[in-house]
Amino acid sequence: MDFRESDELAGHRGAARAWVEANVRPEWVEEQRRSGCHQTMELHARLARDGILAAGWPKEYGGGDVDPDYARAVLAECAATGLHFDGWSTTAMVLHTILHVGTEEQKRRYVPGALRGEILIALGYSEPDSGSDVAAAKTTAVRDGDAWVVDGQKMFTSTAQVCSHVFVLARTNPDAPKHAGLSLLLVPTDDPGFECRPIHTLGDQVTNATFYTGIRVPETALIGEVDQGWNVMRVALVYERGVSGPTSVDWSFAPELAAWAAGARRPDGTAVLDDPLVAERIGRIAVEEEVSRLLGGWMNWHAAQGGVPGPEGSMRKLYWSESGQRHLADALDILGAEGLLAPDAPDAPAGGTFEQEFRAATVTTIYGGASEVLRDIIAERHLGLPRSRPQIKPAKRPGNA
């Protein structure tokens, strides 16, 4: 399968740039940097208004007539200005999950509402005491008549400050084993029992700690079967690790880095790019960026055919996150002292993109599954290797044989 940019997608570039020029305000980029919120609601409303969010989704659940290639081109052009739409990305992950495991009523309620821009969903997986070990969730959901009562706390609930719902992983059976007895529910953020507190990060993004106190949600808020949340999570994580329909936009640092290196001069008058070692490093970055893009292209193509990729999602996410960190470290090494200039510095290369993204990339090997976990998944589910985690024996106490 050839995932190079199709003629159709290339043909949409001019129209996409025109849409961005007419609808995107340059100050939104600075606002996202200042606020740390990687979701601009006015931009989101315009994307919904023009059917860009609905492109490529099933017609029976609100999908529109806009060409998905055009939608991808618009979102890529928005991303090229420095804008993020993390809230829509997480929403798309949840919508894909609902289409696979949700009831007909849920598909007709949540998917069209989100495509109209009325529903935005954050992810509520991690907790203060367990981090990436999401199966150790202590947040509870207790059945009360025809409703569920949710109590607990989540960490790193990014964009929850602007979302209408949080996709909450909760324990519904405390007597079941660790990976059993879990369920996933859509919890509204306008409930009086919901609280959101900001957490400032190294990469300038503001994520959140979210609290749930006696929040009642109807039975229809339960996505998938009760106590089967881990199986639902496995579907959701496939999309978090690389499939997000037309929202998927890859890092692409090589062109800007090469442009800087071609123009920057060393004391002897030669261009930085004249150094064959620098040229080789930038070339390697470009090759690995293309590999990552192709892996993402395959994932999106498979999802468009109605499939749910297995360990391929883990492979793509592992490669994307680890190669991205290498690329940014190489970029700062090539840039030297100029690479330390922050976005607010007037002479910062590429507007400070390299310095800021270097800080932001620190967490990419953690969220969506830590690299160690993804390697285990690839080894076991793709290569067929046996589980290799050592069993930890309890330490002997003094006096014990």
C-alpha positions as CSV (number, residue, x, y, z in Angstrom):
1,M,0.0,0.0,0.0
2,D,1.4,3.4,-1.0
3,F,0.7,6.1,1.5
4,R,2.4,8.9,-0.3
5,E,0.3,12.0,-0.5
6,S,-2.3,11.4,-3.2
7,D,-3.0,13.8,-6.0
8,E,-6.4,14.4,-4.5
9,L,-4.9,15.4,-1.2
10,A,-2.3,17.6,-2.9
11,G,-5.1,19.2,-4.9
12,H,-6.8,20.2,-1.6
13,R,-3.8,22.2,-0.3
14,G,-4.7,25.4,-2.0
15,A,-8.3,25.3,-0.7
16,A,-7.1,24.3,2.7
17,R,-4.7,27.3,2.9
18,A,-7.6,29.5,1.8
19,W,-9.8,28.2,4.6
20,V,-7.0,28.8,7.1
21,E,-6.4,32.3,5.9
22,A,-10.2,33.1,6.2
23,N,-10.8,31.4,9.5
24,V,-7.7,31.1,11.6
25,R,-6.5,34.0,13.7
26,P,-2.7,34.2,14.2
27,E,-3.2,35.3,17.9
28,W,-4.7,31.9,18.7
29,V,-1.2,30.3,18.6
30,E,0.0,32.7,21.2
31,E,-3.1,32.2,23.2
32,Q,-2.5,28.5,23.3
33,R,1.0,29.0,24.4
34,R,0.0,31.5,27.1
35,S,-2.9,29.6,28.5
36,G,-1.3,26.1,28.0
37,C,-4.7,24.8,26.7
38,H,-4.2,23.0,23.4
39,Q,-7.7,23.4,22.2
40,T,-9.2,26.6,20.8
41,M,-12.9,26.5,21.0
42,E,-13.6,29.2,18.4
43,L,-11.5,27.2,15.9
44,H,-13.3,24.0,16.9
45,A,-16.7,25.7,16.2
46,R,-15.6,26.8,12.8
47,L,-14.3,23.3,11.9
48,A,-17.7,21.9,13.0
49,R,-19.6,24.6,11.1
50,D,-17.9,23.8,7.8
51,G,-18.3,20.0,8.2
52,I,-14.6,19.4,8.6
53,L,-15.0,17.5,11.9
54,A,-17.7,15.3,10.3
55,A,-15.6,14.3,7.3
56,G,-15.1,10.6,6.9
57,W,-17.5,9.5,9.6
58,P,-20.5,7.2,8.9
59,K,-23.4,9.1,7.4
60,E,-25.9,7.4,9.6
61,Y,-24.2,8.9,12.7
62,G,-23.7,12.4,11.5
63,G,-20.9,12.1,9.0
64,G,-20.9,14.8,6.3
65,D,-20.1,15.1,2.6
66,V,-16.8,16.9,3.0
67,D,-14.0,15.0,1.4
68,P,-11.8,13.5,4.2
69,D,-8.7,14.4,2.3
70,Y,-9.7,18.0,2.3
71,A,-10.4,17.8,6.1
72,R,-7.0,16.3,6.7
73,A,-5.4,19.1,4.6
74,V,-7.2,21.8,6.6
75,L,-6.2,20.2,9.9
76,A,-2.6,19.9,8.7
77,E,-2.5,23.5,7.6
78,C,-3.9,24.5,11.0
79,A,-1.2,22.5,12.7
80,A,1.5,24.1,10.5
81,T,0.6,27.5,12.0
82,G,1.4,26.0,15.4
83,L,-2.1,25.3,16.6
84,H,-3.1,22.2,18.5
85,F,-6.5,20.5,18.8
86,D,-5.9,17.9,21.5
87,G,-9.5,18.0,22.7
88,W,-10.8,17.0,19.3
89,S,-8.1,14.3,19.0
90,T,-9.2,12.6,22.3
91,T,-12.8,13.0,21.3
92,A,-12.2,11.2,18.0
93,M,-10.5,8.4,20.0
94,V,-13.6,8.0,22.1
95,L,-16.0,8.2,19.1
96,H,-14.1,5.4,17.4
97,T,-14.4,3.3,20.5
98,I,-18.2,4.0,20.8
99,L,-18.6,3.0,17.1
100,H,-17.0,-0.4,18.0
101,V,-18.4,-1.2,21.4
102,G,-21.3,1.2,22.1
103,T,-25.0,0.7,21.8
104,E,-27.0,2.0,18.9
105,E,-28.5,4.7,21.2
106,Q,-25.0,5.8,22.2
107,K,-23.8,6.0,18.6
108,R,-26.7,8.2,17.6
109,R,-26.4,10.4,20.7
110,Y,-22.7,11.0,21.2
111,V,-21.2,10.8,17.7
112,P,-23.4,13.3,15.9
113,G,-23.2,15.7,18.9
114,A,-19.4,15.6,18.8
115,L,-19.3,16.1,15.0
116,R,-21.5,19.2,15.4
117,G,-19.0,20.5,17.9
118,E,-21.4,20.2,20.9
119,I,-19.5,17.4,22.7
120,L,-15.8,17.3,23.5
121,I,-14.3,14.5,25.5
122,A,-11.2,14.3,27.7
123,L,-9.6,11.1,28.9
124,G,-9.8,10.1,32.5
125,Y,-7.5,7.1,33.0
126,S,-4.4,7.9,35.2
127,E,-4.7,8.4,39.0
128,P,-2.3,10.0,41.5
129,D,-1.2,6.6,43.0
130,S,-0.9,4.6,39.9
131,G,0.2,6.8,36.9
132,S,0.6,4.7,33.8
133,D,-0.7,1.6,35.6
134,V,-4.3,2.6,34.8
135,A,-5.6,-0.9,35.7
136,A,-4.9,0.0,39.4
137,A,-7.7,2.6,39.3
138,K,-9.4,3.4,42.6
139,T,-12.1,5.7,41.3
140,T,-15.4,3.9,41.8
141,A,-18.7,3.7,40.1
142,V,-21.5,2.2,42.2
143,R,-24.8,1.3,40.8
144,D,-27.7,3.0,42.4
145,G,-31.0,2.0,40.8
146,D,-30.8,2.9,37.1
147,A,-27.8,5.2,37.6
148,W,-24.1,5.0,38.5
149,V,-22.5,7.2,41.2
150,V,-18.9,8.1,40.5
151,D,-16.4,9.1,43.1
152,G,-12.6,9.5,42.8
153,Q,-9.8,11.5,41.3
154,K,-7.9,11.5,37.9
155,M,-4.6,13.0,36.9
156,F,-3.4,14.4,33.6
157,T,-6.9,15.0,32.3
158,S,-5.7,17.3,29.5
159,T,-8.2,19.8,28.0
160,A,-10.9,18.8,30.6
161,Q,-11.2,22.6,31.3
162,V,-13.0,23.0,28.0
163,C,-14.5,19.6,27.5
164,S,-18.2,18.6,28.1
165,H,-17.4,15.1,29.2
166,V,-14.5,12.9,30.6
167,F,-14.2,9.3,29.6
168,V,-13.6,7.9,33.1
169,L,-12.2,4.5,33.9
170,A,-13.8,3.4,37.2
171,R,-13.8,0.3,39.4
172,T,-17.3,-1.2,39.4
173,N,-16.4,-4.5,41.1
174,P,-13.9,-4.1,44.0
175,D,-13.8,-7.9,44.6
176,A,-12.6,-8.7,41.0
177,P,-8.9,-9.1,40.0
178,K,-7.0,-6.0,39.1
179,H,-7.7,-6.0,35.4
180,A,-11.3,-7.1,35.8
181,G,-14.2,-5.2,37.5
182,L,-13.4,-2.0,35.6
183,S,-15.9,0.0,33.5
184,L,-15.8,3.1,31.3
185,L,-18.3,5.9,31.7
186,L,-18.9,9.3,30.1
187,V,-19.1,11.8,32.9
188,P,-20.4,15.3,32.3
189,T,-18.2,18.2,33.4
190,D,-21.1,20.5,34.2
191,D,-22.1,18.4,37.2
192,P,-21.7,20.2,40.6
193,G,-19.6,17.2,41.8
194,F,-17.0,17.8,39.1
195,E,-13.9,19.8,39.9
196,C,-10.9,20.6,37.6
197,R,-7.5,21.9,38.9
198,P,-4.7,23.0,36.6
199,I,-1.3,21.3,36.5
200,H,1.5,23.2,34.7
201,T,4.0,21.0,32.8
202,L,7.6,21.2,31.5
203,G,6.3,21.5,28.0
204,D,4.1,24.6,28.8
205,Q,0.9,22.6,28.4
206,V,-1.6,22.9,31.3
207,T,-3.1,19.5,32.1
208,N,-5.5,18.9,35.0
209,A,-6.3,17.0,38.1
210,T,-10.0,16.2,38.1
211,F,-12.2,15.2,41.0
212,Y,-15.5,13.4,41.0
213,T,-17.8,13.6,44.1
214,G,-21.1,11.8,44.0
215,I,-21.7,12.4,40.3
216,R,-24.7,10.4,39.1
217,V,-24.7,9.3,35.5
218,P,-27.4,7.3,33.7
219,E,-27.0,3.7,32.6
220,T,-26.6,5.0,29.1
221,A,-23.3,6.6,30.1
222,L,-21.7,3.2,30.5
223,I,-19.6,2.5,27.3
224,G,-19.3,-1.2,26.7
225,E,-20.4,-3.9,29.1
226,V,-20.2,-3.5,32.9
227,D,-16.9,-4.9,34.4
228,Q,-15.4,-5.2,30.9
229,G,-13.7,-1.8,30.9
230,W,-10.2,-3.2,30.3
231,N,-11.4,-4.7,27.0
232,V,-12.9,-1.3,26.0
233,M,-9.7,0.4,27.1
234,R,-7.7,-1.8,24.7
235,V,-9.9,-0.6,21.8
236,A,-9.5,3.1,22.9
237,L,-5.7,2.8,23.3
238,V,-5.4,1.6,19.7
239,Y,-6.7,5.0,18.6
240,E,-4.7,6.9,21.2
241,R,-1.5,5.2,19.9
242,G,-1.9,6.4,16.3
243,V,-5.3,6.3,14.8
244,S,-7.3,9.5,15.0
245,G,-8.8,9.8,11.5
246,P,-8.2,13.2,9.8
247,T,-6.8,14.6,13.1
248,S,-3.5,12.8,12.8
249,V,-0.6,15.2,12.2
250,D,3.0,14.2,12.5
251,W,6.0,16.0,13.7
252,S,8.1,17.4,10.7
253,F,11.3,19.1,11.9
254,A,13.7,18.2,9.1
255,P,12.6,21.0,6.6
256,E,12.9,23.8,9.1
257,L,16.1,22.5,10.5
258,A,17.6,22.1,7.0
259,A,16.5,25.7,6.1
260,W,18.2,27.1,9.2
261,A,21.4,25.1,8.6
262,A,21.6,26.3,5.0
263,G,21.4,29.9,6.1
264,A,23.4,29.9,9.3
265,R,27.1,30.7,9.0
266,R,30.0,29.5,11.0
267,P,33.0,31.7,11.8
268,D,34.9,30.5,8.7
269,G,31.9,31.6,6.5
270,T,30.7,28.1,5.6
271,A,27.1,27.1,6.1
272,V,26.2,24.8,8.9
273,L,24.7,22.5,6.3
274,D,28.0,22.2,4.5
275,D,29.2,19.9,7.3
276,P,28.5,16.4,6.0
277,L,27.9,15.1,9.6
278,V,25.1,17.8,10.0
279,A,23.7,16.9,6.6
280,E,23.7,13.2,7.5
281,R,21.9,13.8,10.8
282,I,19.2,16.0,9.2
283,G,18.8,13.4,6.5
284,R,18.3,10.7,9.1
285,I,15.7,12.8,10.8
286,A,13.8,13.2,7.4
287,V,13.9,9.5,6.8
288,E,12.6,8.6,10.2
289,E,9.9,11.2,10.0
290,E,8.7,9.6,6.7
291,V,8.7,6.1,8.3
292,S,6.6,7.4,11.2
293,R,4.2,9.1,8.7
294,L,3.9,5.9,6.7
295,L,3.1,3.9,9.9
296,G,0.4,6.4,10.7
297,G,-0.9,6.3,7.2
298,W,-1.3,2.5,7.4
299,M,-3.1,2.9,10.7
300,N,-5.5,5.4,9.4
301,W,-6.1,3.4,6.2
302,H,-6.9,0.3,8.2
303,A,-9.3,2.2,10.5
304,A,-11.0,3.7,7.4
305,Q,-11.7,0.1,6.3
306,G,-13.5,-0.6,9.6
307,G,-10.7,-2.5,11.2
308,V,-9.1,-2.2,14.6
309,P,-5.3,-2.6,14.4
310,G,-3.7,-4.7,17.1
311,P,-0.1,-4.3,18.1
312,E,0.6,-2.1,15.1
313,G,-0.8,0.8,17.1
314,S,1.9,0.1,19.8
315,M,4.6,-0.1,17.1
316,R,3.6,3.2,15.6
317,K,3.4,5.0,18.9
318,L,6.7,3.6,20.1
319,Y,8.5,4.6,17.0
320,W,6.9,8.0,16.7
321,S,7.6,9.0,20.3
322,E,11.1,7.7,20.6
323,S,12.3,8.9,17.2
324,G,10.7,12.4,17.9
325,Q,12.7,12.7,21.1
326,R,15.9,11.7,19.2
327,H,15.2,14.2,16.4
328,L,14.7,17.1,18.9
329,A,17.8,16.3,20.8
330,D,19.8,16.2,17.5
331,A,18.2,19.5,16.5
332,L,19.3,21.3,19.6
333,D,22.7,19.8,19.3
334,I,22.9,21.2,15.7
335,L,21.5,24.6,16.6
336,G,23.9,25.0,19.5
337,A,23.2,28.0,21.8
338,E,20.5,29.3,19.5
339,G,18.5,26.1,20.2
340,L,18.0,27.3,23.7
341,L,16.1,30.4,22.7
342,A,12.5,30.2,23.9
343,P,9.4,31.1,21.7
344,D,9.3,34.7,23.1
345,A,12.9,35.4,21.9
346,P,12.9,37.5,18.7
347,D,15.7,35.6,17.0
348,A,14.7,32.1,18.0
349,P,15.1,29.6,15.1
350,A,11.6,28.6,13.8
351,G,10.0,30.8,16.4
352,G,11.4,28.7,19.3
353,T,9.7,25.6,18.0
354,F,12.7,23.3,18.7
355,E,13.2,24.4,22.2
356,Q,9.5,24.2,23.1
357,E,8.9,20.9,21.4
358,F,12.0,19.4,23.0
359,R,10.4,20.1,26.4
360,A,7.0,18.9,25.3
361,A,8.3,15.7,23.9
362,T,9.6,14.5,27.3
363,V,6.2,13.0,28.1
364,T,5.5,11.4,24.7
365,T,7.1,8.1,25.7
366,I,4.8,7.9,28.7
367,Y,1.3,8.8,27.6
368,G,-0.8,6.3,25.6
369,G,1.4,3.6,27.2
370,A,4.9,3.8,28.4
371,S,7.6,2.5,26.0
372,E,8.4,-0.5,28.2
373,V,4.7,-1.5,28.1
374,L,4.5,-1.1,24.4
375,R,7.6,-3.3,23.9
376,D,6.0,-6.0,25.9
377,I,2.8,-5.8,23.8
378,I,4.8,-6.0,20.5
379,A,6.9,-8.9,21.8
380,E,3.9,-10.9,23.0
381,R,1.2,-10.1,20.5
382,H,3.2,-9.5,17.3
383,L,6.3,-11.6,17.7
384,G,4.6,-14.3,19.8
385,L,7.3,-14.3,22.5
386,P,6.4,-15.5,26.0
387,R,5.8,-13.1,28.9
388,S,9.2,-12.2,30.4
389,R,8.3,-10.1,33.4
390,P,10.1,-11.6,36.4
391,Q,8.1,-12.7,39.3
392,I,9.0,-10.7,42.4
393,K,9.4,-13.0,45.4
394,P,8.7,-11.5,48.9
395,A,11.8,-10.7,50.9
396,K,12.7,-13.1,53.7
397,R,12.2,-11.7,57.1
398,P,14.8,-12.3,59.9
399,G,14.2,-15.6,61.5
400,N,12.4,-17.1,58.5
401,A,13.8,-20.2,56.9
